[in-house]
C-alpha cells in the first residue's frame, strides 16, 4: 500500500489543469482561479491623502504646541483644495487630498476650532497622518499571481486598481454518483437494511465550496453493468468522476472492475485510516476518484486527497496544510496505518479525542475541530505533543 504522501504525490503529478480561460466580472469572481498575473496600471493611493479627520498644516507653523491659525479652506474626501497659505490650516476629512504646501495632519481631537480659527495643541512632525502616493501599490507592480484562488481580499485588491474583469480558468466539471442498493434519500421511507445517503450531501457541499460544476448521477444499483454505463455517461460530461462506495473487494463492490473495464486504474489502496480503499484512475478523458462508502472515510479522504487534486486541476496553488503542535490530553494505542483522528481543543489548551474513531461515526466530524495526523505504529500517551490540522486548513 502507498503511504499518504506517496498517494498525494501520485495524484498531483497526474493532474492536468484545465486550459480554458474566460473573463468574468470581478464582482462574480469569488472562488475562481486566476489564469494570469494581474499588473496595476496605477499607484494606490493615487495621491497623498489624510488618514484622519483633522487639520492639514505646515509642521513648522505649529512648533509652539499651542499655535492658533486661521482656517483657510475645507477639503472633504473627493475634492482637491487650494494650495495651503503659510500660517494657515485646512479643515480636512479622512481620504481627502493633501493640499500643496501642507506637510502634516493634526487629528481633530488635538485641536480646538472657534470663530474661523483653530488652535493646534500638539507639535506635529512632517508626514504625520499622511498616506503617501503609491504607499500600498505602485504602477507596474504585480498585485495578484496566476494560480491564486480568489477570495474577498483578492477581489477587493483587484477592484482597488480598477480591474472590472479578471481572466480565470473555467470551472471544473465534476460528476458524482453513489453505489449501494441500501442507499435511500432523506424523505423516503427506509426499507429493512437501508441507510440514508449522507455522502451525497457531504460530497456535494464540499465540491460546491471549491467552486465546481456538479453533474449528480444519484444512486446507482450494485451492478457491474449499471456501474459501467454510468461511468461512460459521466466521462462524457466531466473532467473528474467521483464515486462513493463499492471500492473494496467484496462481491458487490463493482467500482474497481468497472473502471478497469471502461478505462484504467492507476492507484488503489493507501495505508491510511480511515480511508484505505481509495481508487484513482481514468475513464475516457475524465479522471476518476473512488472514495470509500463509510461516511467518515469519505470525508477524510476528500480532505486529504481529493481537495488538493481538485485545486491542481483548477490550476490553483496547492498549499500544504499547516499543523499545530499541541498537547494530547488522552492516551491512544495507535494503528499500523497512518491515522487521522477526530479531535478538538479544550479549555486547558490541549486536545480531546472523540471517544469513537470508527469510520461510520459521522458525529465525530461535527464534534471535532480537525484531525490529528498520527504516524503509522505510533501510540499516543497523555501529554505527548501531536500534529493537529484544523478543518479550515483542509476544507476551503
JOLINLIN-V447397 format. One record per pair of residues at least 4 apart in sequence whose C-alpha atoms are under 6 Angstrom apart, sorted by the first residue. I is the first residue (numbers start at 1). J is the second residue. Records with the same first field share a line. If there is no record, write none. Layout:
BEGIN
I = J / J
END
This chain:
BEGIN
1 = 269 / 270 / 271
2 = 6 / 7 / 270 / 271
3 = 271
9 = 13
12 = 309
15 = 313
16 = 313
17 = 313 / 314 / 315
20 = 169 / 170
21 = 168 / 169 / 170
22 = 167 / 168
23 = 166 / 167
24 = 165 / 166
25 = 164 / 165
26 = 164 / 165 / 166
30 = 150 / 151
31 = 149 / 150 / 151
32 = 149 / 150
33 = 147 / 148 / 149 / 168 / 169 / 316
34 = 146 / 147 / 148 / 168
35 = 146 / 167 / 168 / 169
36 = 146
37 = 144 / 145 / 146
38 = 142 / 143 / 144
39 = 140 / 141 / 142 / 143
40 = 139 / 140 / 141 / 161
41 = 139 / 140
42 = 139
43 = 134 / 137 / 138 / 139
44 = 134 / 136 / 137
45 = 133 / 134
46 = 133
47 = 133
48 = 98 / 131 / 132 / 133
49 = 95 / 96 / 97 / 98 / 130 / 131
50 = 94 / 95 / 96 / 129 / 130 / 131
51 = 94 / 129 / 130
52 = 94
53 = 92 / 93 / 94 / 107
54 = 92 / 106 / 107 / 108
55 = 90 / 91 / 92 / 105 / 106
56 = 89 / 90 / 102 / 104 / 105
57 = 89 / 102 / 104
58 = 102 / 103
59 = 104 / 124 / 125 / 126
61 = 87
62 = 67 / 123
63 = 123
65 = 121 / 122 / 123
66 = 120 / 121
67 = 119 / 120
68 = 118 / 119
69 = 88 / 117 / 118
70 = 88 / 117
71 = 89 / 90 / 116 / 117
72 = 89 / 90
73 = 90
74 = 90 / 91 / 92
75 = 81 / 92
76 = 93 / 96
77 = 95 / 96
80 = 97
81 = 99
83 = 99 / 100 / 101
84 = 101
103 = 126 / 127
104 = 126 / 127 / 128
105 = 128 / 129
110 = 121
111 = 119 / 120 / 121
112 = 118 / 119
113 = 117 / 118
134 = 138
147 = 315 / 316 / 317
148 = 316
150 = 154
158 = 163
159 = 163
171 = 212
172 = 212
173 = 213 / 238 / 239
174 = 214 / 238 / 239 / 240 / 241
175 = 214 / 215 / 216 / 234 / 238 / 241
176 = 216 / 241 / 242 / 243
177 = 217 / 218 / 219 / 243
178 = 219 / 220 / 243 / 244
179 = 219 / 220 / 221 / 245
180 = 221 / 222
181 = 221 / 222
182 = 194 / 195
183 = 194 / 195 / 196 / 197
184 = 195 / 196 / 197
185 = 196 / 197
186 = 196
190 = 194
199 = 203 / 295
207 = 212
208 = 212
224 = 254
228 = 258
230 = 234
235 = 284 / 286
239 = 286
240 = 286 / 287 / 288
241 = 288
242 = 289 / 290
243 = 290 / 291
244 = 291 / 292 / 293
245 = 292 / 293
246 = 253 / 254 / 255
247 = 253 / 255 / 256
248 = 253 / 277
249 = 253
254 = 258
259 = 263
260 = 264 / 265
262 = 283
263 = 282 / 283
264 = 281 / 282
265 = 280 / 281
266 = 280 / 281
267 = 279 / 280
268 = 278 / 279
269 = 276 / 277 / 278
270 = 276
271 = 276 / 337
272 = 276 / 337 / 338 / 339
273 = 339
274 = 297 / 359
275 = 297 / 301
277 = 292
278 = 290 / 291
279 = 289 / 290
280 = 288 / 289
281 = 287 / 288
282 = 286 / 287 / 288
291 = 298
292 = 297 / 298
294 = 359 / 360
295 = 360
296 = 359 / 360 / 362
297 = 301 / 359
301 = 305
302 = 306 / 307
303 = 307 / 394
306 = 310
308 = 318
311 = 316
312 = 316
321 = 393
323 = 387 / 388 / 389
324 = 387 / 388
325 = 386 / 387
326 = 385 / 386
327 = 350 / 383 / 384 / 385
328 = 350 / 351 / 382 / 383 / 384
329 = 350 / 351 / 352 / 382 / 383
330 = 382
331 = 380 / 381 / 382
332 = 379 / 380
333 = 379
334 = 377 / 378 / 379
335 = 377
336 = 376 / 377
337 = 376
338 = 374 / 375 / 376
339 = 374
340 = 371 / 372 / 373
341 = 371 / 372
342 = 354 / 368 / 370 / 371
343 = 352 / 353 / 354 / 368 / 370 / 371
344 = 351 / 352 / 368 / 369
345 = 350 / 351
346 = 350 / 351
364 = 368
369 = 390
370 = 389 / 390 / 391
371 = 388 / 389
372 = 387 / 388
373 = 387
END
